[in-house]
Amino acid sequence: MKVEVTSVDQVRKKVEVILPEEKVKDIENEIYDELKKQAKIKGFRPGKTPRSIIAAYYKDYIEEEVKKRMVQSTMGEALSKAEVAPLTEPIVDFIDNDGQHGYTLECEIEPEIELPEYKGIQVETAKIAVTDEEVAERIEKLRNMHAEMRMKEGDAGAQKGDFVIIKYQGYMDGKPVPEIATEGYPLEMGTTTLLPEFEAALIGLKAGDEKEVTIDFPEDYPDTSIASKTIVFQVTVKEIREKVLPDLNEELAKDLSFESVEGLKESIVKDIETEKKDLDKRSVTQQIITSLIAASDVPVPQRLLERRIESMVDEAKSRFQGQGAPKLGAEEERALDENLKKEFASRALDRIKAEIILTKIARKEEIKVTDEEVEEKIKKFAEDSRRPYAEVFGFYQQYGLINSLRQSIIEEKAVDMVREHAVAKEKE
């Protein structure tokens, strides 16, 4: 097998592969043998059809299959021999010269770049301090989480913070709309679950009260069936519960698995400190990435960029669907795709540039990743998602994601090394 490599530009190489005649003959014979066993051609017994007849009947199939198997059986070896590691699936073009059998591979590759000075990058760090107000706010959230919802009594009506159960029926042009009705809709007042004007109409109502509420839905309302429409709701308040917060005392602390209120507060301070340190670490990392990209000239392979953008678009749309976004029509789907592509284009470009720079730094600094580190990362994913380790590992293995995970760990370690050598200045 003859392999020749030529550079197309900074991010592409062309690999020409010429196969020996005997290799091509072996592939052809293999295909003919398979067809001879399987072919059902009138006038010939199975396995007895002459090669010339098979060639005539299956000409197009044989030509395409020879090409496919030529690439399948030799591409890995050819790329290894050429010392080319494609970043995306190579574009295959077959050589159609008399007496020559082979193909070319147009490969997008990692570009050669001049690394910027990556030790001593100046970054700003935040002062890590926890205020009494932050602790009080966190305690208030805990009290709300452990609040008791008591049935509201007396003449007091529904107010912000109350939990209300309502029954409603929507009417359009005087006719009931079956889809806009419920016997019991739970609503926490003040959480903007419903349109503000609908919720405002419930303020002051008591259990058993009825009210007619007219809502003009805006043009951009997510549910297109009622966007721009006027709906009249007949609402009945079935139940009102008020939130009663527990006192901050030893009993609450013990309910939260602490020996005392003081122990609870100390834990909250540590949690907030950890969160602020993590946030500051992410900020410093972003400053480093931004600085490295600005100081580097990194050409990015076009197809790699396009695929990254498509991947980000697919991921965003999956999140939308998971959050219950309404199903879009074909035209709306195309418009959303285009908007997301524009939104993600620069982000994808910077992400790829950062990956290339960090890979080069890791290589220069001889940063390695062990199998144990990969295993620990997958264990962490399993713990965070509360799924068995074997299941998570199996997922990564099944979809060929182990190498990708290994690469991401290398990049993380490269960032850690650069951050350790950064020159930090605390924000005023």
Solvent accessible surface area in square Angstrom, and as a share of the most:
residue,aa,sasa,rsa
1,M,57,0.25
2,K,113,0.48
3,V,28,0.16
4,E,81,0.37
5,V,58,0.33
6,T,83,0.48
7,S,83,0.54
8,V,64,0.37
9,D,63,0.32
10,Q,115,0.51
11,V,17,0.10
12,R,78,0.28
13,K,59,0.25
14,K,83,0.35
15,V,0,0.00
16,E,63,0.28
17,V,0,0.00
18,I,25,0.12
19,L,8,0.04
20,P,46,0.29
21,E,84,0.38
22,E,115,0.51
23,K,66,0.28
24,V,2,0.01
25,K,96,0.40
26,D,88,0.46
27,I,11,0.06
28,E,39,0.17
29,N,59,0.30
30,E,87,0.39
31,I,1,0.00
32,Y,30,0.11
33,D,79,0.41
34,E,62,0.28
35,L,14,0.07
36,K,82,0.35
37,K,159,0.67
38,Q,125,0.56
39,A,5,0.04
40,K,186,0.79
41,I,11,0.05
42,K,197,0.84
43,G,75,0.72
44,F,79,0.33
45,R,172,0.63
46,P,105,0.66
47,G,27,0.26
48,K,124,0.53
49,T,1,0.01
50,P,57,0.36
51,R,114,0.42
52,S,80,0.52
53,I,53,0.27
54,I,1,0.01
55,A,33,0.25
56,A,76,0.59
57,Y,142,0.54
58,Y,63,0.24
59,K,117,0.49
60,D,105,0.54
61,Y,100,0.38
62,I,13,0.07
63,E,82,0.37
64,E,109,0.49
65,E,18,0.08
66,V,16,0.09
67,K,72,0.30
68,K,102,0.43
69,R,40,0.15
70,M,8,0.03
71,V,18,0.10
72,Q,128,0.57
73,S,61,0.39
74,T,6,0.03
75,M,45,0.20
76,G,54,0.52
77,E,112,0.50
78,A,0,0.00
79,L,21,0.11
80,S,82,0.53
81,K,124,0.53
82,A,17,0.13
83,E,156,0.70
84,V,11,0.06
85,A,80,0.62
86,P,41,0.26
87,L,71,0.35
88,T,12,0.07
89,E,105,0.47
90,P,14,0.09
91,I,83,0.42
92,V,54,0.31
93,D,94,0.48
94,F,66,0.27
95,I,29,0.15
96,D,137,0.71
97,N,89,0.46
98,D,150,0.78
99,G,75,0.72
100,Q,75,0.33
101,H,63,0.28
102,G,1,0.01
103,Y,0,0.00
104,T,20,0.11
105,L,0,0.00
106,E,40,0.18
107,C,0,0.00
108,E,4,0.02
109,I,21,0.11
110,E,43,0.19
111,P,0,0.00
112,E,144,0.64
113,I,29,0.14
114,E,157,0.70
115,L,41,0.20
116,P,19,0.12
117,E,135,0.61
118,Y,11,0.04
119,K,80,0.34
120,G,35,0.34
121,I,17,0.09
122,Q,152,0.68
123,V,6,0.03
124,E,79,0.36
125,T,29,0.17
126,A,40,0.31
127,K,142,0.60
128,I,58,0.29
129,A,49,0.38
130,V,35,0.20
131,T,64,0.37
132,D,119,0.62
133,E,127,0.57
134,E,52,0.23
135,V,16,0.09
136,A,58,0.45
137,E,102,0.46
138,R,69,0.25
139,I,11,0.06
140,E,69,0.31
141,K,111,0.47
142,L,35,0.17
143,R,53,0.19
144,N,56,0.29
145,M,145,0.65
146,H,80,0.36
147,A,22,0.17
148,E,95,0.42
149,M,59,0.26
150,R,120,0.44
151,M,91,0.41
152,K,39,0.16
153,E,143,0.64
154,G,69,0.66
155,D,123,0.64
156,A,56,0.44
157,G,8,0.08
158,A,0,0.00
159,Q,85,0.38
160,K,161,0.68
161,G,26,0.25
162,D,8,0.04
163,F,66,0.27
164,V,0,0.00
165,I,38,0.19
166,I,0,0.00
167,K,82,0.35
168,Y,37,0.14
169,Q,45,0.20
170,G,0,0.00
171,Y,64,0.24
172,M,48,0.21
173,D,136,0.70
174,G,68,0.65
175,K,147,0.62
176,P,81,0.51
177,V,26,0.15
178,P,111,0.70
179,E,148,0.66
180,I,24,0.12
181,A,45,0.35
182,T,37,0.22
183,E,115,0.52
184,G,39,0.38
185,Y,56,0.21
186,P,73,0.46
187,L,2,0.01
188,E,60,0.27
189,M,3,0.01
190,G,32,0.31
191,T,66,0.38
192,T,102,0.59
193,T,84,0.49
194,L,38,0.19
195,L,42,0.21
196,P,90,0.57
197,E,82,0.37
198,F,11,0.04
199,E,19,0.08
200,A,64,0.49
201,A,18,0.14
202,L,0,0.00
203,I,80,0.41
204,G,36,0.35
205,L,24,0.12
206,K,81,0.34
207,A,64,0.50
208,G,55,0.53
209,D,49,0.25
210,E,134,0.60
211,K,82,0.35
212,E,104,0.47
213,V,9,0.05
214,T,78,0.45
215,I,3,0.01
216,D,100,0.52
217,F,15,0.06
218,P,58,0.36
219,E,150,0.67
220,D,121,0.63
221,Y,60,0.23
222,P,85,0.53
223,D,63,0.33
224,T,99,0.58
225,S,77,0.50
226,I,17,0.09
227,A,13,0.10
228,S,72,0.46
229,K,84,0.36
230,T,66,0.38
231,I,0,0.00
232,V,41,0.23
233,F,13,0.05
234,Q,79,0.35
235,V,2,0.01
236,T,36,0.21
237,V,1,0.01
238,K,100,0.42
239,E,47,0.21
240,I,6,0.03
241,R,76,0.28
242,E,64,0.29
243,K,60,0.26
244,V,45,0.26
245,L,48,0.24
246,P,37,0.23
247,D,97,0.50
248,L,66,0.33
249,N,59,0.30
250,E,86,0.38
251,E,122,0.55
252,L,7,0.04
253,A,0,0.00
254,K,121,0.51
255,D,99,0.51
256,L,30,0.15
257,S,102,0.66
258,F,60,0.25
259,E,147,0.66
260,S,36,0.23
261,V,26,0.15
262,E,108,0.48
263,G,22,0.21
264,L,3,0.02
265,K,72,0.30
266,E,97,0.43
267,S,29,0.19
268,I,8,0.04
269,V,48,0.27
270,K,137,0.58
271,D,71,0.37
272,I,7,0.04
273,E,60,0.27
274,T,75,0.43
275,E,85,0.38
276,K,55,0.23
277,K,115,0.49
278,D,66,0.34
279,L,111,0.55
280,D,23,0.12
281,K,102,0.43
282,R,148,0.54
283,S,41,0.26
284,V,7,0.04
285,T,35,0.21
286,Q,108,0.48
287,Q,53,0.24
288,I,0,0.00
289,I,23,0.12
290,T,78,0.45
291,S,42,0.27
292,L,4,0.02
293,I,27,0.14
294,A,88,0.68
295,A,65,0.51
296,S,21,0.13
297,D,122,0.63
298,V,9,0.05
299,P,31,0.19
300,V,25,0.15
301,P,0,0.00
302,Q,105,0.47
303,R,44,0.16
304,L,27,0.13
305,L,25,0.13
306,E,77,0.35
307,R,116,0.42
308,R,54,0.20
309,I,20,0.10
310,E,91,0.41
311,S,62,0.40
312,M,15,0.07
313,V,6,0.03
314,D,88,0.46
315,E,101,0.45
316,A,2,0.01
317,K,32,0.14
318,S,69,0.44
319,R,121,0.44
320,F,71,0.29
321,Q,127,0.56
322,G,70,0.67
323,Q,143,0.63
324,G,63,0.60
325,A,49,0.38
326,P,67,0.42
327,K,198,0.84
328,L,65,0.32
329,G,39,0.37
330,A,72,0.56
331,E,121,0.54
332,E,81,0.36
333,E,56,0.25
334,R,135,0.49
335,A,54,0.42
336,L,44,0.22
337,D,33,0.17
338,E,90,0.40
339,N,92,0.47
340,L,10,0.05
341,K,77,0.33
342,K,155,0.66
343,E,99,0.45
344,F,12,0.05
345,A,38,0.29
346,S,75,0.48
347,R,117,0.43
348,A,0,0.00
349,L,56,0.28
350,D,62,0.32
351,R,108,0.39
352,I,1,0.01
353,K,42,0.18
354,A,12,0.09
355,E,46,0.21
356,I,11,0.06
357,I,0,0.00
358,L,9,0.04
359,T,18,0.10
360,K,20,0.09
361,I,0,0.00
362,A,3,0.02
363,R,141,0.51
364,K,136,0.57
365,E,59,0.26
366,E,131,0.59
367,I,29,0.15
368,K,145,0.61
369,V,17,0.10
370,T,68,0.40
371,D,95,0.49
372,E,115,0.52
373,E,61,0.27
374,V,8,0.04
375,E,70,0.31
376,E,102,0.46
377,K,55,0.23
378,I,0,0.00
379,K,75,0.32
380,K,108,0.46
381,F,69,0.29
382,A,6,0.04
383,E,122,0.55
384,D,97,0.50
385,S,51,0.33
386,R,227,0.83
387,R,104,0.38
388,P,85,0.53
389,Y,75,0.28
390,A,77,0.59
391,E,89,0.40
392,V,6,0.03
393,F,67,0.28
394,G,30,0.29
395,F,91,0.38
396,Y,39,0.15
397,Q,111,0.49
398,Q,136,0.60
399,Y,128,0.49
400,G,59,0.57
401,L,60,0.30
402,I,38,0.19
403,N,114,0.59
404,S,69,0.44
405,L,12,0.06
406,R,66,0.24
407,Q,63,0.28
408,S,41,0.26
409,I,13,0.06
410,I,33,0.17
411,E,28,0.13
412,E,77,0.35
413,K,63,0.27
414,A,0,0.00
415,V,13,0.08
416,D,52,0.27
417,M,26,0.12
418,V,0,0.00
419,R,49,0.18
420,E,137,0.62
421,H,86,0.38
422,A,21,0.16
423,V,82,0.47
424,A,66,0.51
425,K,131,0.55
426,E,97,0.43
427,K,92,0.39
428,E,208,0.93
